[in-house]
Amino acid sequence: MASAQMKAGETHGQTQAKTEEWVQSAQNTADKACDKMADSRESAQQGKEQSAGFIQQTGEQVMNMAQGAIDGVKNTLGMNERNDKK
């Protein structure tokens, strides 16, 4: 009987050790997933900031081109302020 109890205790100990191993492995996997998610979030934020800067720069370029076109038309029609002051 003592042998059966020893065997059961040994099996219980092995099962508990294996369970703890699995729990630790799951925790490590979860930690890695959280780290990857944080890295992805940071990359997304950087991309968002770069896109915003690009869009602002493009908008400014479009405005400058439009102003240049307006000035060109005014010059062609003789409506430019500089021509009026002469």
Backbone bond lengths (Angstrom), bond angles and torsions (degrees), N, CA, C in turn:
res aa  C-N    CA-C-N  psi(-1)  N-CA   C-N-CA  omega(-1)  CA-C   N-CA-C  phi
1 M - - - 1.438 - - 1.517 110.84 -
2 A 1.321 115.94 -39.86 1.460 119.99 179.51 1.512 110.58 -62.47
3 S 1.320 115.69 -34.16 1.463 120.45 179.75 1.533 110.25 -66.21
4 A 1.327 117.15 -40.75 1.466 121.51 179.12 1.527 110.06 -65.84
5 Q 1.329 116.76 -39.52 1.460 120.31 178.76 1.528 110.64 -66.93
6 M 1.336 116.14 -38.55 1.465 120.14 177.77 1.517 110.33 -63.92
7 K 1.322 114.96 -43.59 1.467 120.42 -179.94 1.525 109.93 -63.29
8 A 1.327 117.09 -43.15 1.465 121.28 178.90 1.521 110.64 -64.14
9 G 1.326 117.14 -42.24 1.460 121.07 178.55 1.512 111.47 -64.62
10 E 1.329 115.36 -39.44 1.466 120.30 178.39 1.535 110.69 -65.13
11 T 1.319 115.83 -44.25 1.470 121.16 178.59 1.526 110.34 -62.69
12 H 1.323 115.68 -42.82 1.471 120.28 178.38 1.535 110.35 -61.18
13 G 1.309 116.73 -43.21 1.465 120.79 179.33 1.523 111.83 -63.63
14 Q 1.335 116.02 -42.04 1.463 120.31 178.41 1.527 110.84 -65.31
15 T 1.312 116.19 -41.75 1.472 121.24 179.07 1.523 110.30 -63.40
16 Q 1.311 116.27 -43.04 1.462 120.66 179.60 1.533 110.47 -64.11
17 A 1.324 117.21 -41.56 1.469 121.36 179.28 1.523 109.82 -64.34
18 K 1.332 116.69 -42.60 1.474 120.39 179.83 1.528 109.92 -65.49
19 T 1.321 117.13 -40.41 1.466 121.34 178.29 1.528 110.43 -61.64
20 E 1.316 116.83 -43.84 1.460 120.66 178.64 1.525 110.99 -63.67
21 E 1.331 116.14 -36.98 1.473 120.95 176.59 1.522 110.22 -61.42
22 W 1.338 116.04 -46.15 1.462 120.63 -179.67 1.530 111.70 -64.37
23 V 1.311 115.41 -41.77 1.465 119.70 178.96 1.527 109.73 -61.73
24 Q 1.332 116.95 -44.85 1.465 120.88 179.20 1.523 110.83 -63.62
25 S 1.314 116.49 -41.13 1.468 121.02 178.32 1.531 110.27 -62.64
26 A 1.328 116.29 -43.84 1.466 120.43 178.55 1.526 110.79 -63.29
27 Q 1.327 116.46 -39.72 1.463 120.87 178.57 1.524 110.64 -64.25
28 N 1.333 116.89 -42.60 1.459 120.64 177.79 1.522 111.63 -62.61
29 T 1.324 116.06 -41.48 1.465 120.84 178.23 1.522 110.43 -63.27
30 A 1.316 116.97 -43.16 1.463 121.38 179.12 1.528 110.74 -64.50
31 D 1.326 116.82 -41.10 1.468 120.67 177.85 1.525 111.26 -61.74
32 K 1.335 116.17 -43.40 1.471 120.14 178.68 1.522 110.63 -63.34
33 A 1.323 117.12 -40.92 1.466 121.21 179.12 1.529 110.50 -63.18
34 C 1.323 116.73 -41.25 1.468 120.58 178.22 1.527 111.06 -64.43
35 D 1.330 116.11 -40.59 1.463 120.11 178.03 1.521 111.14 -63.08
36 K 1.332 116.25 -43.39 1.463 120.13 179.40 1.527 110.46 -64.70
37 M 1.319 116.84 -38.60 1.453 120.64 179.74 1.533 110.26 -65.28
38 A 1.317 116.31 -41.06 1.467 120.31 178.26 1.522 110.29 -64.72
39 D 1.333 117.45 -41.48 1.463 121.08 177.09 1.526 110.90 -62.65
40 S 1.324 116.33 -42.56 1.465 120.72 179.34 1.522 110.80 -63.57
41 R 1.323 115.77 -41.41 1.466 120.35 179.90 1.526 110.12 -62.93
42 E 1.346 116.13 -41.58 1.463 120.89 179.24 1.531 110.73 -65.26
43 S 1.320 116.75 -42.50 1.465 120.92 178.35 1.525 110.69 -63.33
44 A 1.316 116.10 -40.94 1.460 120.12 179.36 1.525 110.62 -63.69
45 Q 1.326 116.83 -40.61 1.467 120.78 179.15 1.519 110.18 -63.87
46 Q 1.329 117.14 -42.57 1.465 120.35 178.87 1.524 110.45 -63.32
47 G 1.321 116.49 -42.12 1.462 120.56 177.91 1.518 111.60 -62.74
48 K 1.314 115.66 -39.57 1.466 120.84 179.03 1.529 110.33 -63.65
49 E 1.325 116.48 -43.41 1.464 120.39 179.51 1.524 111.05 -65.26
50 Q 1.329 116.85 -41.08 1.461 120.04 178.74 1.521 110.61 -64.91
51 S 1.340 116.64 -40.73 1.461 120.48 179.12 1.520 110.85 -63.76
52 A 1.315 116.21 -42.05 1.469 120.00 179.89 1.525 110.07 -61.95
53 G 1.324 117.03 -43.09 1.458 120.90 178.60 1.514 111.29 -63.47
54 F 1.323 116.90 -41.41 1.461 121.70 179.21 1.522 110.64 -64.20
55 I 1.319 116.48 -44.39 1.470 120.54 -179.73 1.531 110.36 -63.91
56 Q 1.330 117.20 -42.81 1.458 120.21 178.89 1.526 109.94 -62.12
57 Q 1.314 116.83 -45.03 1.462 121.43 -179.39 1.533 110.02 -62.33
58 T 1.313 116.95 -43.14 1.462 121.01 179.31 1.525 110.30 -64.37
59 G 1.323 116.74 -41.61 1.468 120.18 178.12 1.520 111.95 -60.80
60 E 1.318 116.24 -41.39 1.459 120.16 178.34 1.527 110.73 -64.82
61 Q 1.315 116.89 -40.24 1.460 120.60 178.90 1.525 110.88 -63.90
62 V 1.329 116.91 -41.94 1.465 121.06 178.71 1.520 110.12 -63.35
63 M 1.339 116.44 -42.85 1.469 119.60 178.69 1.525 110.80 -61.98
64 N 1.325 116.87 -43.15 1.467 120.12 179.22 1.521 111.52 -64.22
65 M 1.333 116.37 -40.26 1.468 119.63 178.01 1.529 110.47 -64.82
66 A 1.309 117.37 -41.45 1.467 120.96 179.60 1.525 110.35 -64.38
67 Q 1.336 115.95 -42.47 1.466 119.41 178.78 1.533 110.28 -63.45
68 G 1.330 116.32 -39.39 1.463 120.88 177.10 1.522 111.19 -62.34
69 A 1.332 116.25 -41.17 1.462 120.26 178.49 1.526 110.61 -65.34
70 I 1.324 116.59 -42.00 1.471 120.40 178.38 1.527 110.01 -61.90
71 D 1.323 116.04 -45.36 1.471 119.57 179.01 1.524 111.01 -62.57
72 G 1.330 117.18 -38.31 1.463 120.83 178.31 1.513 111.54 -62.94
73 V 1.340 116.65 -43.41 1.468 120.48 178.72 1.526 110.08 -65.54
74 K 1.327 117.19 -42.46 1.468 120.67 178.78 1.521 110.40 -61.15
75 N 1.331 116.94 -42.93 1.459 120.18 178.76 1.517 110.82 -62.41
76 T 1.320 116.58 -42.87 1.463 121.26 -179.39 1.523 110.38 -62.82
77 L 1.312 116.90 -39.24 1.466 120.96 -177.87 1.529 112.72 -87.65
78 G 1.322 115.88 -3.28 1.456 119.49 -178.92 1.514 112.95 73.48
79 M 1.315 117.50 27.65 1.458 120.79 -177.16 1.526 112.23 -106.47
80 N 1.298 118.14 4.81 1.468 121.25 -178.17 1.511 110.39 -66.83
81 E 1.307 118.23 139.55 1.460 122.39 -178.43 1.530 112.08 -55.85
82 R 1.303 115.44 -37.57 1.456 119.29 -178.66 1.525 110.86 -63.37
83 N 1.322 116.74 -36.82 1.470 120.89 178.29 1.534 110.96 -70.74
84 D 1.343 116.94 -30.79 1.475 120.81 -178.66 1.523 110.87 -70.71
85 K 1.310 119.35 -28.23 1.457 122.36 -175.03 1.534 111.67 -78.73
86 K 1.311 118.59 -15.25 1.466 121.53 -177.53 1.482 113.73 -71.39
